[in-house]
Amino acid sequence: MHQEYLTLVRNDLLNRVKEGSVLINDRVSVPVRAVVITSHPVIELQQSVALQIQTMQIDAVPVITNLKLKTAEGIIVAEKDTYIVRNDAQFLTVSFVVQVKEGH
């Protein structure tokens, strides 16, 4: 895979999710507050993009078991299972790794 293609995909993904949201436990949607590329490429997955997402404040979710990263159009671009116990309202920072595949 050409580095230029990976860079194009990375920039496109970054632009699409910066106005998106994170769906928590398939029922609570929280807007993305900030998104950055954390590493490019990821050591173990050379054809991937790692994004660090920070959400707006989350109030009523004491345990988080599933997260889905969505674009502003509602398209799910990454998903992860997790187990996070929270005590009060706070921001959430989480990383997603998106594997890039070449198109034909």
C-alpha positions, 0 to 999 in steps of 0.5 A: 500500500502506498504511503500517500493512500494511507495519508489520504485515508487518515485525513479523510477519516479524521475529517469525518469523525471530528464532527461525529459522536461515540455511541456508548452501550448502544444507547447513549450518544455523546458528541466528539470533543476532540480527535487526534491521530495518536500514531501512524502507522500502528506498529502491529498493524502497518496499514492502520490509523489510530485515533484518540477520541475525547468525548463531551461530558458523560453523565448517566453511564456508570459502566461502559461495555461497548463503544462505537465511533460514528461520523456526523452522518451516523456511519460507524467507522470503529467499534470496541468492547471495553469495561470502564467503571465511572463514578461521576460525570466526566469526559471520556478519552479512548483510542480506536484503531482502524485498519485500512484496506486497499480498494480495487 
